[in-house]
């Protein structure tokens, strides 16, 4: 007897990107089950965009949070944080122009300088730069206040 295999499909505005997303995941070493789960997540995002009447280029950070809030409100316990969207958004940024968050406050310009330093001065790989930036963002975000980052108080 044959073995039953679940093969998720994508409908909505992201349907045309599903095959490319699957290929992209496999070339990055995602297992078969992880690929299926990510395609399922991609479908949920696509159907939500369709229900909201949004195009992909309208998927701003605020709307991404609305999508995640809708998942949480529907009782989902997985794929409900901004971090969970990093994989599909990374793929989409490679193939479709996506909105770039507008820097606000003192944190973003400082992190942009840090990214440039990691890329130009240190010559780090993109994945390593993202890891370093993530740690820096966590560190600095705890210090961010209305009056600035308060870095002068560090010793």
N, C-alpha and C positions, 0 to 999 in steps of 0.2 A: 504494500500500500504506500501511496505517496504521503509525504509529510506536508501538513498544512503550514503555509507561510503567510504571515500578515504583511501585506504590502500597502502602506498608507498612500493615499492620493491627495493631491492638493487642488482645491478649487478656489475661485476668486482671483484677485489681481496678481497674486504671486504664482499662479499655476504655471505660467510660462517659464518660471525660474526654477521649478522643482527639480527637473532632471539635472540641471547644472549644479544646483545645491547638493544633490545626492552625490554627484561625481566629485565635487569639491570636498565633501566630508570624507569620502573614501580615500582620496589622495592624501588626506591629512591623518589617516590611520584610524578613523572611527570604526568601531566594530559594526557588524551588521545590525545588531539590536540597537546600538546607539544611533545609527543612521536612521532606522525606522522611527525611533523616538523623536529625533530632530525633525524629520519630515512631518511627523504628526504635529509638532510644535509649529512648524512653518505653516501648515494647513490652518491651525487655529488662528494664527496671526493674519493669514490671508482672508479667512472668513470674517474675522472681526473688522478688518479694513473694509470689506465689502458691505457689511451691515452698517458701518459708520459712514459709508459713502466717500471713503478717502482713497486717494491715490498713494502709491508708495512714496512719492516725493513729499507727501504731506505728513509723513510719520516722524514728527518732531519728538524730542525727548519728553515733552509734556504728554503727547499722545501715546508714546510708548508706556508711560506710567499709567495712563487711562486703560490701556489694554491689560496691563498686569493687574490693576485694581479690579477690572471686570472678571479676570480669571479667579482672583481671590474671592470676590463676591459670589461667584458661581460655585465655590466650594473646592476648587482645585488646590492641591497642596504642592504640586510640582510646577516648574517653569513660572513662578510667580514673583521673581525678583528681577531687578534691572540686570543683574549679572547673568541671569539665564538667557537674556536676549543677546548677549555678546556674540555668540556663534552665528546665528542667522544674520545679525546686523553686519558682522564682519564680511560675510559673503556678499550681502546686498551692496555694501559700500564698494566692493570690488567691481560689481557688474552694473550698478545703477547709481547715478548721482543721488546721494542722500543728504538731507539737511545737516549742517554742522552746528553743534550747540554754540550759541553766542556766549562768549566769555563774559562773566559778570563777577565783580568783586576782585580782590587782589590775588586770589588763588590761581585763576586760569592763566594770567600773563606769566606768573612765576613758573607754573608747570610747562608752559609753552617754551620758555627759555631752557628749562631743564631737559625737555624733549630734544631741543636743538643741540644742547651740550652732549647728551647721550648719543645722538646720531652723528654729529660732526666731530666732536673731540674724542669721544670714546670709541666710536665706530661699532656700537653694539647692534646685534641682530634685532629685528622688529619685536620678536616675542620677548626678548630680554628687556628691551626698552619699555614694553608695556608692563612687565613685572616691576621694574624699578619705579616707573611712574605710579603704579598702583600703591606701592608702599609709601612713596612721597606724598601722594594725595591723602592717604589715611592719616599720616603724621601731621600734615599741614591743615587738614580740614578740622582737626580737633582744636587748633589754635586760632582758627578764623573767627574774627569778631567784627562788629560793625565798624570799628575804628581801624581795622587792618588785621594782619596776621600776628602781630606781636612778636616778631622774630628777634627784636632787640632785647627781649627778656631771656632769650636762650643763652646758655653758657656751656 
